[in-house]
Amino acid sequence: MEKICFDFIDEFNEQFKEECSGLKEIMKKSLKKHLKELKELDKKKMEDSKEEDGCVTPRDNILTNEDIITDSIKDLNINYDIEDKNVIELANVKEYGLTINGSSFNTNIDIMDLIKCGKCLEMDKDNLREIPNLPGNYWIATNEPILHSLNPDFNHRPKKIEYKGNELNIIYNGQGDTIQTRINSHLYRPKTKGLSDMSGISIDITDLYEQGTHISHNKCLYMKKSSGKGKKLPYYETLKRNINYNDIKEVYSEDDLDNIKEYCKNLNEESTIYLKNGININEDKHKKYIWLVIYYDMNKLIYHPFSDIIEQKWRKINGSPILCSYKCGR
């Protein structure tokens, strides 16, 4: 019995050596005392049994491993709950991260590092298929001036990046289970699409909206305050205020499609105006500017929550791009 007990203590000490360092010898000493007392108790019970009926009755309080651990911990005044140690309290967590192949991963992605290693593509009319058809994160940068913003993080925007002698603004960052599909939705949306469909960067006014109808999944550019609809409206980025009706003429230009210009001429202060989901960089309005996609592709195994953490952590540190709806996260 004594050998079994000591073997168990050795095993217990090895398994929980960090939490119970130095207790091995103390526990053994305490157990020797218990075993001695139990042997004396057994001897007395056997003698009593012989006196009663001439035969030995087995001791009904056999020492078990559970008894050893429990009694020894009580003797040593140890308040140790193994199960509780495996539960980490998350309510007050202030920092979190990711581990790749056993090493800590820096979730604050350096955009210039991605560009230097070739994880970027300057988009044109027919090179979309060069974007990886894999899950991951992506950033869209351009030198096209954009009047409005979709979140009020005015004083914390991403820094401009240098690309081929041009300064580009990172206007959007996101994620997708196929990066190529998401870039197609953002930058190659035909003029017949972009209303109540897959989301995309919101730059151009859509002429597909019929006044008085209900739509979803599009950003509202302007709505009269007295309408009572409670829509979240964009901001005039440089003036740090909400868009008003007098600003609308600055959102579209002579470079817009003819149908857009005609639609805008018929708008008034009572109108509700929506932005199109996505743009078409092959249109005259956009094709004279640089449209750079930076991406960080990954496999499906780590896509969630990996991409979620990267997206949110990058915005928190570097600022929210103007066409992201929220200052941080989704």
Buried (B, 14 or more C-beta within 10 A) or exposed (E): EEEEBBEBBEEBBEEBEEEBEEBBEEBBEBBEEBBEEBEEEBEEBBEEBEEEEEEEEEEEEEBEEEBBBEBBBEBEEEEEEEEEEEEEEEEEEEEEEBEEEEEEBEBEBEBEEBBEEEBBBEBEEEEBEEBBEBBBBBBBBBBBEBBBBBBBBBEBBBEEBEBEEBEBBBBBBBBBEBBBBBBBBBBBBEBEBBBBBBBBBBBBBBBBBEEEEEBEEBBBBBBEEEEEEEEEBBBBBEEEEBBEBEBBEEBBEEEBBEEBBEBBEEBEEEBBBBBBBBBBBBBEBBBEEBBBBBBBBBEEEBBEEBBBBBBBBBBBEBBBBBBBBEEBEE
